[in-house]
Amino acid sequence: MTNRSALRAIPSVGSILDSSEMIARRGSAPRSVLVAAAREAVAAARDAVRRGGARAAAPSREAIVQDAVRRVEAGRRPSLKPVINATGVVLHTNLGRAPLAEEAARAVAEAARRYTNLEIELGTGARGSRMAHLEPLLVELLHAQAALVVNNNAAAMLLALNTLSAGKETVVSRGQLVEIGGAFRIPEILERSGAILREVGTTNKTRIRDYERAVGPRTGMLLRVHPSNFAMVGFTQETTREELVRLARRNRLPLLEDVGSGAMLDFTRWGLPAEPVAREALAEGVPLVCMSGDKLLGGPQAGIIAGRRSLVQALRANPMARALRVDKLTLAALAATIRLYRDPEAAREHLPVLRMLGEPAARVRARARRVIRAIGAERASLCGAEVVACTAEVGGGSMPLGRVPSYALALRPVKGSVEDLARALRTGPDPVLGRIESGRLLLDLRTVDPGEIPGLVTSIVRALEEKP
């Protein structure tokens, strides 16, 4: 039974709005925001009384006013905010994958604050193509005849399938029917594109003769997908790229290869597994490739398609291409990123993803030691802080077996739980995300930029000083 007298004691929305605290915020927040916050705070107080039953007391007016003020302030802050990634996952999908190079970030800011020549030829004044700002750079980098950019790699595959194989069969190995994240799967993309799935081989073994038996009058194209987010080992066999190129040529069929993560460099030099490189696939005769822009490429979210001019032109002419096109901000960021690859050494130095993956472990350890010194010996003892060796991951559906030696600050608080400490860091003004392993909170310094160290130290000190 609800305490009716307690409900009647809850102040009205108007009373909350007339409080000095809410009046003080009239100049910084619209009236609609103030009214909504007051209503939500009063509604929350009523719900608390109803849940409390017959003996529940009404929250004080001051408490309801403070709740309303908190809601106003929360509504003024953007929900999307920078975080410090101390998880050790370089391409963390939930944290936005690849951080942009400074050159790309500046290009985005410049394009955002002003008008641009997005689709106009400055020399003639005639309408131009937005791809004119990117295609020459991609053609140069990939040694392709033509290129096109859409909003992500799933869109790139969708566009290619719809253009080249709608109403026809697309032949693909069962071992490559992967789920690409967010519960989206290759067979579902095929279905939505209008193509008909023709599976060949088995999960662990697919030979060229499996493809040969499937090719016929109803075949629209061949599809090769790099399983970038998992690995099969043991009793396995996969049809080679060269075999598929020959089969496609012999039957005059388009072949699309999804090379996945957008690698442009040889990562084996850093002890990481080899990733397909789009330029090499094109050089070996693959007529059309697609890949992501925000993974190992280190750019913004985008789907890059490159290859034979006639095929790219067919994709460009598909009305779906307009629905999947990228805006000026993505164009600016991707163009700036691609320019960095003209000098591979500059790319390794300026692109955060490449810099993090290639940084010597000794420098990561030195950064971790800087943090533990900065938080102070007394605080370090309160949380059992120590620098420990650990392993970072590539992440983002790239190099599932790729591991990078790293160092982390390990915290095990004397008071309170590790979960409480992780929550305090995660919900602070400058959010920090780590990972919990073996009862300790690990803050992996491989994914923390040197410029973020002061913010990390401040956040740790604040979290340690909070009462559990």
N, C-alpha and C positions, 0 to 999 in steps of 0.2 A: 504494500500500500504506500502511495506517495505522500510525502509530507507537504500538504497543500499550503500550510502557513509559510514554509520555507520557499515554495515557489512564488508566493505573493511577495515575499521579502526581496526577491531579485529586482534590482532597479531596471527601469525601462531603457530602451535604446536611446531615447532623447536625453535621459539623465546622463548616460555615459558620454554622449556627444557634447554635453555641456560641461564636462569636467575640464579643469585647467590643462591637464595633460593633452587632451584631444584638441582643445581650442588652440594650444600652442603649435599644433601640427597642421592647422588650416592653410598656412602659407606654403607648405611643402608637399601636401598631398591633396588630390582632388576630393571634393565632398563625397563623391560616390565611393571612393576608397575608404574614407572615414566611416560612412554609414555601414558599408559592408562589414568592416572590421568590428564595429559595435554590435551589429546583429549577430555575427558569428560568436563573439564573446558571450553575449547574453544567452544565445542558444546553447553554447557549451556549458554554461552554468546550470541551465535548466536540465540538461541531460545528466549532469553530475548529480543533481538532486534526485531525479527519477531513478537513477541507478542505485542511489544510496538507500532508498526505501523510506519507511515511515519515520525513522530517526535522523534522516539526513538534514544537515544544516546548510543554509544558503551561503555561497562564498560572499565575502565582504565586497562592498562596492569598490574599494581600492583594488582588490584582487582582480575584479572583472575589468576595471579600467586598465590595469597593467596588461591584462591579456589582450585587450583591444589595441593598446599601444604596440605590443609585440607583433600583432597581426599587421598593423599599418607598416611598421618598419620592415617586416618580412616581405610585404607586398611591394615595397619600393626597391628591394634588391633583386637583381636578375637571378633566376634559378640556375642558369648556365654560368659557371664560374671556373677560373683556373684552379687546378689542384696540383699538388706535388706527388708525382708518381714514384713511390718508393717500393712498389711491388716487385720490381725486378723483371717485369714483363715489358719489353721494349715497345711492341706494337699491341697495346692493350685496347681491345675493341671498345670496352665500356668507357674508356678514358679518351676516346677520340683517335686512336691509332697514332699515326705519325705526326709529331710536332713539326711545324714548318721551319725551314731555314729563315734566318733574318731577312735575306733578300726576298723570299717569297712573301713574308709577312708585310714587308714594306710595299711590295707591289699590290697586295690586296688593299692595304690602307689607302694608297694613292688612287686606285681604281674606284674605291668605295666613296671617297669624299668628293669626286669630281666627275663630270661627264667624260666619256671616252669615245674613241673612234671604233667602237665595237663592231659596227656593221656599216662603215662608210669608207670609201676610198678617198683619202684626203687630196690626192692629186687630181682626181677628176670630179669629185663631189658626188659620184654615183654610189648607189648602195653596194656594199661589199659583203663578204662572208666572215662570220666570227672565227671560223676555222683558219682563216688566213693568218691569224696571230699565233697559231699553234702548229698547223700542219707542216710548214717548212722546217721547224725545229725537230719535230718527230721524224720526219723523213730523213733529215740529216743524221739524227742519233741512231735510228734503227736501220738505216740503209733500205728503207721501204720505198715503194712507188707512191703510196698515198697513205693518209691517216685520218682518223676521225675520233672525236672524244665525246663521250656521253657521261651520264651522271654516276654510274658505277659499273663494275665489271659484270654484274648480273644483267644490267641493262644492255651492255655490249653483246653478251651472248644472246639475250632475247631478241635484239635487233637483227643479229646475223641469222639466227634460226628462222625468224619470221620472213626475212628477205629471201633467203636462199633455199629454204626447205619447207615452207608452209604447205600443208596438204601432202607432203612427201615424207619418206622415211629418213630419219637421221640415225646413222649407224654408230653405236658407241659401245665400248667395253663395259660389261657389268661391274668390273672393278673400278670404274671411273664414275659411277653414278653416285656422286658424293653429296653430302649435305654441306652447304657453304656457309652456314651460320644463320642464326635467327630462325631456324627450322625451315629454311628455304632449301629445296633440293633440286638437283639437275633435272630429274624426270618431271617435276612440276613446272619448271621453266620451259622445258620442251613442250609440255601440254599447252601452256598459255601462249606460246609462240605460234601454235597451229601446226607445228611439226609432229610427226608420228615417231615415237620412240621404237627403235629396233635394237634390242640388246643382243650382244654377242659374247661368246666365251663364258667363263665362270668368274666368280669373285676373285679368285687368286691366280687364274691362268687364262690368258687370251692370246691366241696365235693369229698370224696373218690369214691363215686359211679360214678362220672363223669370220673375218671380215669379208673375204672373197666369196664365201657361200651366201652372205647376206646381201651383197650388192646385186641389184637387178633393176628392172624398168621403173620401180617405184622409189628408188633411192634418190634422195635430194642432196645429201652431203654426208661427209664423214666428220666425226667429232672426236677430238682427243683432249682429255681434261687432265691437267696435272693435279693429283690428289694432295694439295698443299697442306691440308690440315690433319692428315693422318699418314701412317706408313704401314705397308705390309711387308713382313719378312718371313723367311722360311721357304716353303714350297710354292714359289710364285714364278710367273712369267708374264711379261707384257710385250705387246707388239711394239717394235721400235718406230721411231719417227720416220726413218728412211723407208721402211716397208710401207707405211701408210702413204707417204708422198708418192711412191711408185704406183701404188694401187689407185690413188686418186687421179694421177696423170693418165694411167692406162684406161680408166673409165670416164675420163673427162668430168670429174666430180670436184666440187669445191671441198677443201679440207680446212676446218677451223681448229686451231689449237689454242686452248685456254692455258696460258703459261702461268696464270695465277698471280703471284705476288709482285710482279713488276720489277724483278731484279735486273739491274743494268750492269752489275759488276760481278766478278768472280769472288764469292764469299769463302771459298775453300782456303784462301790465303790467311784467313783468321781462324782456321780450324773448324769452320762451320760446314754443314752439308752443302753440296752443290744444288743450286736452284736453276730452273730453266731460264735462259736469257733470250728475250724476244728477238734480238738481232741475230742470234745464232740459229733460232728456229727458221727465220726468214731466209737466212743464208743457205740453209739446208733444204730449201725448196717448199716450205710450208707457205701456201698462198695467202693465208689470213690468220692473224694471231690477235688475241685480246688479253688484257691484264688490268690489274688494279693500279691506281695512282697513289693510294695512301698507305701502302704497305712498304715493301722493301725499296720501292722507288723513292719514298720519303716526301711525297707531295700531298695535295689535297685529295679528298674522295673524288674519284673519277674512274671511268672505264675507257681504256685506250684500245683502239682497233687500228691495225696497220697491216699492209700487205699489198696485194696486186691492185692496180688502179681500177680495173673494171669491177672488181668485187666491192671495193670501198665506195665507188661511185654508186653502185646499186644500193648499198646500205644508206648512203646519203640521200638518195631519191625516195626512200621509204618515208611516208608521212609520219610513221612512228618516231623517226629520228628527231623531229621537232619536239615531240613530247618528252624525249629523253635528253635533250640538249643541256649543256651546262651554261651557267651565267658568267658575267664578266669577272666576278671575284674568283671563281674556280679557274677560269682562263688565265687570269693574271698570276695566280699562285703556281699553276702547273707550268706556265711558260718560264717563270723565274727559276723553278726547280730544274726544268730540262736544260736551261742555259748552263747551270752549274756542271752538268755532266760533260760539257765540252772539254773541261779539264778534270779528269778523274781524281787528281789529288785535291783539287778545290772541292769537289763533291764530297770526298771523304772528310774533309775538314769542316765544311759548312753545313752539311745535312745532318741534323741531330740523330737520325736513325743510324746512319753509317758511322757517325762519331761514337755513339754509344756501343755499337756492336764491335767496333775495332779498338776501343780504348784499352790499353794495357791494364791488367788487373792490379798492378802495383799502384797506379794512379787512383783507381777506385778505392783501394785500401787507405791511401793517404787522405782521401776526402772523408772517409768514415772516421778516421782518427781526428780530423779537424772538428767534426761534429761532436765527438765525445769530449774533446778538450773544451769546446765552447759551452757545453751545457754545465760544465763544472764537476769537480770530483764529488762534492756532497750530493748533488742531484743524481749523478751517475750511480752512486752507491744505493740510493733509494729505489732505483729501478733495475739494479743489477746490470747496468749497461756494459757491454763489451763488444769489440769488433770481432766478427766471426767470418770465416770463409763460407761462401754459399754459391749457388748456381742461378744465373739469370736465364730467362727464356726469350726467344724471338717473339713469339705470340702472333696474334692477328691472322691465324690460319696459315702461317708460314713456318717452314722448317720444323715440323713436329718433333723431330729428334735433335734439333739444334739446341745446345746448351753452352752457356758462356760463363767461365769462371768469374766470380764476383766476390764482393765483400759487403757485409751489412752491419748495421748497428742493431744488436740484439738487446731487447728490453724485457725484463721480467720483474714487474713492480712488487715491492715488499708488501704494500697495502693495496687492496683492490685487486681486480682480476685483469688479465691480459686483454680480455674482451672490452672491459671498461676503458682501458687506456687506448685501445684501437678506436673505440667510438669517440673518445674525447679528441683524438687527433683528426678523425674524419669529419667531425662536426664543428671544428673550430673556425675562426675567421679566415685562416689560410689552410684549407683542408689538406691533410696528409693521408695517403693510403699506403699501407704496408701489407704484410701477410703474416699469418700466425702459423708457426711450425714448432712442434715439440714443446708446446706450452710457452713459447716465447714470441714476442712481436718482432719481426725482422723488418728493418727499413733498409732495403737494398739500395746502395748508393750508385750502382751502375746507371739507373734510370733517373737519377737526380742531377740536374744541371748544376755546375759550380755556382752559377748566379742565384740558385735557389737555396743555397746553404744557410744564409741568414734567416730566411723565412722558415726553413725547417727547424733550425735551432730555437727560434722564438715559439714555434708551435709545440715543440717537445717540452720546453720549459713551462709553457702555459698549461699543457695537459698534465704535467707532473704536479703542478701546484693546485690543480682542481681537487676538491675532496671527493673521494669515491662514494 
